[in-house]
Amino acid sequence: MTDRRIKAVAVASMSDPASWIRDGFDGKSPVDAQLALLEEASNQRTREANGADPIYGTFVPEEVTEGMPNTLEEAHEYYRTARGQHPRSTNQVSMMSIDKMTDFSTFLFADRYLTQPILMIAGTNADTLRFSEDLLKKAASKNKELFTIEGATHVDLYDKPEYVDQAVAKAAAFFKENL
């Protein structure tokens, strides 16, 4: 948004991981729970300043559990298996970074600065579709579009040709028109 050299923006499978931590995956985490998480991060900062070892949690679940949001199940299948896992991936998030992630907003100032043409690509079955919809509502751009791919989920757009090919074709046409 702030780099004015960027003349057009296309995004597939938009997400806001900081929001997952702050607001919960469903966006409904109560403020009390958010404050408790920040309290724990603050306490950990003090413990580490006094010599304690760092505490890490997993960013992508190491195993699938019942009732887990679909995107997290898919993230496990993609990032924690040979399908997409990198051998140096530690899959860790430091408790010391929680306060910074909680404070970060992917969409901050989109209503002012996101004036470039924007294309959001999302699957109709993606439980992250709301992030694309939210950004488009907020974006200052007069040229903005949500392109949905029928039947695709969030992670389907990473590497499944039947969905990726549609996304690439749409993005190519968008860039041809807007660059």
VOLUM-924872 format. One record per residue (C-alpha): residue in one letter; y, z, x. Coordinates in nm, 2 decimals. Example, Ala and Ser with C-alpha at 12.3 -4.5 7.8 and 13.67 -1.06 7.14 Angstrom:
residues 2
<r><aa>A</aa><north>-0.45</north><up>0.78</up><east>1.23</east></r>
<r><aa>S</aa><north>-0.11</north><up>0.71</up><east>1.37</east></r>
***
This chain:
residues 179
<r><aa>M</aa><north>0.00</north><up>0.00</up><east>0.00</east></r>
<r><aa>T</aa><north>0.24</north><up>0.09</up><east>0.27</east></r>
<r><aa>D</aa><north>0.16</north><up>-0.19</up><east>0.52</east></r>
<r><aa>R</aa><north>0.37</north><up>-0.47</up><east>0.38</east></r>
<r><aa>R</aa><north>0.19</north><up>-0.73</up><east>0.60</east></r>
<r><aa>I</aa><north>-0.09</north><up>-0.71</up><east>0.35</east></r>
<r><aa>K</aa><north>-0.01</north><up>-0.97</up><east>0.09</east></r>
<r><aa>A</aa><north>-0.31</north><up>-0.93</up><east>-0.15</east></r>
<r><aa>V</aa><north>-0.58</north><up>-0.66</up><east>-0.21</east></r>
<r><aa>A</aa><north>-0.93</north><up>-0.70</up><east>-0.34</east></r>
<r><aa>V</aa><north>-1.16</north><up>-0.40</up><east>-0.37</east></r>
<r><aa>A</aa><north>-1.53</north><up>-0.39</up><east>-0.47</east></r>
<r><aa>S</aa><north>-1.68</north><up>-0.06</up><east>-0.59</east></r>
<r><aa>M</aa><north>-1.36</north><up>0.14</up><east>-0.57</east></r>
<r><aa>S</aa><north>-1.41</north><up>0.51</up><east>-0.52</east></r>
<r><aa>D</aa><north>-1.22</north><up>0.82</up><east>-0.43</east></r>
<r><aa>P</aa><north>-1.44</north><up>1.06</up><east>-0.24</east></r>
<r><aa>A</aa><north>-1.16</north><up>1.32</up><east>-0.21</east></r>
<r><aa>S</aa><north>-1.15</north><up>1.33</up><east>-0.59</east></r>
<r><aa>W</aa><north>-1.53</north><up>1.39</up><east>-0.59</east></r>
<r><aa>I</aa><north>-1.47</north><up>1.70</up><east>-0.39</east></r>
<r><aa>R</aa><north>-1.15</north><up>1.81</up><east>-0.56</east></r>
<r><aa>D</aa><north>-1.22</north><up>1.72</up><east>-0.92</east></r>
<r><aa>G</aa><north>-1.60</north><up>1.69</up><east>-0.92</east></r>
<r><aa>F</aa><north>-1.79</north><up>1.37</up><east>-0.96</east></r>
<r><aa>D</aa><north>-1.71</north><up>1.36</up><east>-1.33</east></r>
<r><aa>G</aa><north>-1.35</north><up>1.45</up><east>-1.28</east></r>
<r><aa>K</aa><north>-1.38</north><up>1.77</up><east>-1.48</east></r>
<r><aa>S</aa><north>-1.40</north><up>2.05</up><east>-1.21</east></r>
<r><aa>P</aa><north>-1.18</north><up>2.34</up><east>-1.33</east></r>
<r><aa>V</aa><north>-0.89</north><up>2.45</up><east>-1.12</east></r>
<r><aa>D</aa><north>-1.06</north><up>2.79</up><east>-1.07</east></r>
<r><aa>A</aa><north>-1.35</north><up>2.62</up><east>-0.90</east></r>
<r><aa>Q</aa><north>-1.12</north><up>2.41</up><east>-0.69</east></r>
<r><aa>L</aa><north>-0.93</north><up>2.72</up><east>-0.58</east></r>
<r><aa>A</aa><north>-1.26</north><up>2.90</up><east>-0.49</east></r>
<r><aa>L</aa><north>-1.35</north><up>2.60</up><east>-0.27</east></r>
<r><aa>L</aa><north>-1.01</north><up>2.61</up><east>-0.10</east></r>
<r><aa>E</aa><north>-1.06</north><up>2.99</up><east>-0.05</east></r>
<r><aa>E</aa><north>-1.39</north><up>2.93</up><east>0.12</east></r>
<r><aa>A</aa><north>-1.24</north><up>2.66</up><east>0.34</east></r>
<r><aa>S</aa><north>-0.96</north><up>2.90</up><east>0.44</east></r>
<r><aa>N</aa><north>-1.21</north><up>3.18</up><east>0.51</east></r>
<r><aa>Q</aa><north>-1.42</north><up>2.94</up><east>0.73</east></r>
<r><aa>R</aa><north>-1.11</north><up>2.84</up><east>0.92</east></r>
<r><aa>T</aa><north>-1.05</north><up>3.21</up><east>1.01</east></r>
<r><aa>R</aa><north>-1.42</north><up>3.26</up><east>1.10</east></r>
<r><aa>E</aa><north>-1.41</north><up>2.96</up><east>1.33</east></r>
<r><aa>A</aa><north>-1.08</north><up>3.08</up><east>1.49</east></r>
<r><aa>N</aa><north>-1.27</north><up>3.40</up><east>1.57</east></r>
<r><aa>G</aa><north>-1.56</north><up>3.22</up><east>1.73</east></r>
<r><aa>A</aa><north>-1.80</north><up>3.15</up><east>1.44</east></r>
<r><aa>D</aa><north>-2.00</north><up>2.83</up><east>1.44</east></r>
<r><aa>P</aa><north>-1.88</north><up>2.55</up><east>1.21</east></r>
<r><aa>I</aa><north>-2.04</north><up>2.51</up><east>0.87</east></r>
<r><aa>Y</aa><north>-2.14</north><up>2.16</up><east>0.75</east></r>
<r><aa>G</aa><north>-2.25</north><up>2.03</up><east>0.42</east></r>
<r><aa>T</aa><north>-2.40</north><up>1.69</up><east>0.34</east></r>
<r><aa>F</aa><north>-2.18</north><up>1.42</up><east>0.21</east></r>
<r><aa>V</aa><north>-2.46</north><up>1.20</up><east>0.07</east></r>
<r><aa>P</aa><north>-2.75</north><up>1.40</up><east>-0.09</east></r>
<r><aa>E</aa><north>-3.05</north><up>1.43</up><east>0.13</east></r>
<r><aa>E</aa><north>-3.27</north><up>1.42</up><east>-0.18</east></r>
<r><aa>V</aa><north>-3.24</north><up>1.31</up><east>-0.54</east></r>
<r><aa>T</aa><north>-3.24</north><up>1.58</up><east>-0.80</east></r>
<r><aa>E</aa><north>-3.26</north><up>1.56</up><east>-1.18</east></r>
<r><aa>G</aa><north>-2.93</north><up>1.51</up><east>-1.35</east></r>
<r><aa>M</aa><north>-2.75</north><up>1.38</up><east>-1.04</east></r>
<r><aa>P</aa><north>-2.49</north><up>1.11</up><east>-1.10</east></r>
<r><aa>N</aa><north>-2.63</north><up>0.77</up><east>-1.06</east></r>
<r><aa>T</aa><north>-2.40</north><up>0.68</up><east>-0.78</east></r>
<r><aa>L</aa><north>-2.52</north><up>0.98</up><east>-0.58</east></r>
<r><aa>E</aa><north>-2.88</north><up>0.88</up><east>-0.64</east></r>
<r><aa>E</aa><north>-2.80</north><up>0.53</up><east>-0.52</east></r>
<r><aa>A</aa><north>-2.60</north><up>0.66</up><east>-0.22</east></r>
<r><aa>H</aa><north>-2.91</north><up>0.85</up><east>-0.12</east></r>
<r><aa>E</aa><north>-3.12</north><up>0.54</up><east>-0.15</east></r>
<r><aa>Y</aa><north>-2.87</north><up>0.33</up><east>0.05</east></r>
<r><aa>Y</aa><north>-2.74</north><up>0.56</up><east>0.31</east></r>
<r><aa>R</aa><north>-3.04</north><up>0.79</up><east>0.37</east></r>
<r><aa>T</aa><north>-3.31</north><up>0.53</up><east>0.39</east></r>
<r><aa>A</aa><north>-3.37</north><up>0.23</up><east>0.62</east></r>
<r><aa>R</aa><north>-3.19</north><up>0.01</up><east>0.36</east></r>
<r><aa>G</aa><north>-2.84</north><up>0.12</up><east>0.49</east></r>
<r><aa>Q</aa><north>-2.88</north><up>0.42</up><east>0.71</east></r>
<r><aa>H</aa><north>-2.73</north><up>0.41</up><east>1.06</east></r>
<r><aa>P</aa><north>-2.93</north><up>0.60</up><east>1.33</east></r>
<r><aa>R</aa><north>-2.61</north><up>0.79</up><east>1.44</east></r>
<r><aa>S</aa><north>-2.52</north><up>0.90</up><east>1.09</east></r>
<r><aa>T</aa><north>-2.50</north><up>1.27</up><east>1.07</east></r>
<r><aa>N</aa><north>-2.42</north><up>1.28</up><east>0.70</east></r>
<r><aa>Q</aa><north>-2.21</north><up>1.59</up><east>0.75</east></r>
<r><aa>V</aa><north>-1.88</north><up>1.70</up><east>0.62</east></r>
<r><aa>S</aa><north>-1.72</north><up>2.00</up><east>0.78</east></r>
<r><aa>M</aa><north>-1.60</north><up>2.29</up><east>0.57</east></r>
<r><aa>M</aa><north>-1.29</north><up>2.28</up><east>0.78</east></r>
<r><aa>S</aa><north>-1.20</north><up>1.94</up><east>0.63</east></r>
<r><aa>I</aa><north>-1.24</north><up>2.04</up><east>0.27</east></r>
<r><aa>D</aa><north>-0.88</north><up>2.14</up><east>0.23</east></r>
<r><aa>K</aa><north>-0.76</north><up>1.82</up><east>0.38</east></r>
<r><aa>M</aa><north>-0.98</north><up>1.61</up><east>0.16</east></r>
<r><aa>T</aa><north>-0.88</north><up>1.81</up><east>-0.15</east></r>
<r><aa>D</aa><north>-0.51</north><up>1.74</up><east>-0.07</east></r>
<r><aa>F</aa><north>-0.57</north><up>1.37</up><east>-0.02</east></r>
<r><aa>S</aa><north>-0.50</north><up>1.13</up><east>-0.30</east></r>
<r><aa>T</aa><north>-0.61</north><up>0.77</up><east>-0.27</east></r>
<r><aa>F</aa><north>-0.38</north><up>0.67</up><east>-0.55</east></r>
<r><aa>L</aa><north>-0.06</north><up>0.86</up><east>-0.45</east></r>
<r><aa>F</aa><north>0.24</north><up>0.63</up><east>-0.48</east></r>
<r><aa>A</aa><north>0.04</north><up>0.34</up><east>-0.62</east></r>
<r><aa>D</aa><north>0.30</north><up>0.33</up><east>-0.89</east></r>
<r><aa>R</aa><north>0.57</north><up>0.26</up><east>-0.63</east></r>
<r><aa>Y</aa><north>0.41</north><up>0.09</up><east>-0.34</east></r>
<r><aa>L</aa><north>0.11</north><up>-0.11</up><east>-0.47</east></r>
<r><aa>T</aa><north>0.31</north><up>-0.42</up><east>-0.56</east></r>
<r><aa>Q</aa><north>0.08</north><up>-0.67</up><east>-0.40</east></r>
<r><aa>P</aa><north>-0.16</north><up>-0.88</up><east>-0.62</east></r>
<r><aa>I</aa><north>-0.47</north><up>-0.67</up><east>-0.67</east></r>
<r><aa>L</aa><north>-0.82</north><up>-0.75</up><east>-0.78</east></r>
<r><aa>M</aa><north>-1.06</north><up>-0.46</up><east>-0.86</east></r>
<r><aa>I</aa><north>-1.43</north><up>-0.56</up><east>-0.88</east></r>
<r><aa>A</aa><north>-1.67</north><up>-0.32</up><east>-1.04</east></r>
<r><aa>G</aa><north>-2.01</north><up>-0.32</up><east>-1.20</east></r>
<r><aa>T</aa><north>-2.03</north><up>-0.25</up><east>-1.57</east></r>
<r><aa>N</aa><north>-2.29</north><up>0.01</up><east>-1.50</east></r>
<r><aa>A</aa><north>-2.10</north><up>0.18</up><east>-1.22</east></r>
<r><aa>D</aa><north>-2.02</north><up>0.54</up><east>-1.29</east></r>
<r><aa>T</aa><north>-1.72</north><up>0.49</up><east>-1.05</east></r>
<r><aa>L</aa><north>-1.57</north><up>0.22</up><east>-1.27</east></r>
<r><aa>R</aa><north>-1.31</north><up>0.48</up><east>-1.38</east></r>
<r><aa>F</aa><north>-1.15</north><up>0.47</up><east>-1.03</east></r>
<r><aa>S</aa><north>-1.08</north><up>0.10</up><east>-1.06</east></r>
<r><aa>E</aa><north>-0.94</north><up>0.14</up><east>-1.41</east></r>
<r><aa>D</aa><north>-0.72</north><up>0.44</up><east>-1.30</east></r>
<r><aa>L</aa><north>-0.58</north><up>0.25</up><east>-1.00</east></r>
<r><aa>L</aa><north>-0.50</north><up>-0.05</up><east>-1.21</east></r>
<r><aa>K</aa><north>-0.31</north><up>0.16</up><east>-1.46</east></r>
<r><aa>K</aa><north>-0.11</north><up>0.32</up><east>-1.19</east></r>
<r><aa>A</aa><north>-0.05</north><up>0.02</up><east>-0.96</east></r>
<r><aa>A</aa><north>0.31</north><up>-0.13</up><east>-0.96</east></r>
<r><aa>S</aa><north>0.17</north><up>-0.48</up><east>-0.92</east></r>
<r><aa>K</aa><north>0.25</north><up>-0.73</up><east>-1.19</east></r>
<r><aa>N</aa><north>-0.05</north><up>-0.93</up><east>-1.08</east></r>
<r><aa>K</aa><north>-0.36</north><up>-0.71</up><east>-1.13</east></r>
<r><aa>E</aa><north>-0.70</north><up>-0.77</up><east>-1.26</east></r>
<r><aa>L</aa><north>-1.03</north><up>-0.59</up><east>-1.32</east></r>
<r><aa>F</aa><north>-1.33</north><up>-0.81</up><east>-1.28</east></r>
<r><aa>T</aa><north>-1.65</north><up>-0.66</up><east>-1.40</east></r>
<r><aa>I</aa><north>-2.00</north><up>-0.77</up><east>-1.31</east></r>
<r><aa>E</aa><north>-2.24</north><up>-0.73</up><east>-1.59</east></r>
<r><aa>G</aa><north>-2.53</north><up>-0.49</up><east>-1.52</east></r>
<r><aa>A</aa><north>-2.42</north><up>-0.40</up><east>-1.17</east></r>
<r><aa>T</aa><north>-2.38</north><up>-0.04</up><east>-1.05</east></r>
<r><aa>H</aa><north>-2.16</north><up>0.09</up><east>-0.77</east></r>
<r><aa>V</aa><north>-2.41</north><up>0.05</up><east>-0.49</east></r>
<r><aa>D</aa><north>-2.55</north><up>-0.28</up><east>-0.63</east></r>
<r><aa>L</aa><north>-2.23</north><up>-0.44</up><east>-0.50</east></r>
<r><aa>Y</aa><north>-2.31</north><up>-0.34</up><east>-0.14</east></r>
<r><aa>D</aa><north>-2.60</north><up>-0.57</up><east>-0.08</east></r>
<r><aa>K</aa><north>-2.77</north><up>-0.72</up><east>-0.38</east></r>
<r><aa>P</aa><north>-2.71</north><up>-1.09</up><east>-0.37</east></r>
<r><aa>E</aa><north>-2.71</north><up>-1.15</up><east>-0.75</east></r>
<r><aa>Y</aa><north>-2.41</north><up>-0.92</up><east>-0.77</east></r>
<r><aa>V</aa><north>-2.25</north><up>-0.96</up><east>-0.42</east></r>
<r><aa>D</aa><north>-2.24</north><up>-1.34</up><east>-0.47</east></r>
<r><aa>Q</aa><north>-2.03</north><up>-1.30</up><east>-0.79</east></r>
<r><aa>A</aa><north>-1.79</north><up>-1.06</up><east>-0.62</east></r>
<r><aa>V</aa><north>-1.75</north><up>-1.28</up><east>-0.31</east></r>
<r><aa>A</aa><north>-1.68</north><up>-1.59</up><east>-0.53</east></r>
<r><aa>K</aa><north>-1.42</north><up>-1.40</up><east>-0.74</east></r>
<r><aa>A</aa><north>-1.25</north><up>-1.25</up><east>-0.43</east></r>
<r><aa>A</aa><north>-1.24</north><up>-1.59</up><east>-0.25</east></r>
<r><aa>A</aa><north>-1.07</north><up>-1.75</up><east>-0.56</east></r>
<r><aa>F</aa><north>-0.83</north><up>-1.46</up><east>-0.58</east></r>
<r><aa>F</aa><north>-0.73</north><up>-1.48</up><east>-0.21</east></r>
<r><aa>K</aa><north>-0.70</north><up>-1.86</up><east>-0.23</east></r>
<r><aa>E</aa><north>-0.45</north><up>-1.82</up><east>-0.52</east></r>
<r><aa>N</aa><north>-0.26</north><up>-1.53</up><east>-0.37</east></r>
<r><aa>L</aa><north>-0.23</north><up>-1.59</up><east>0.00</east></r>
***
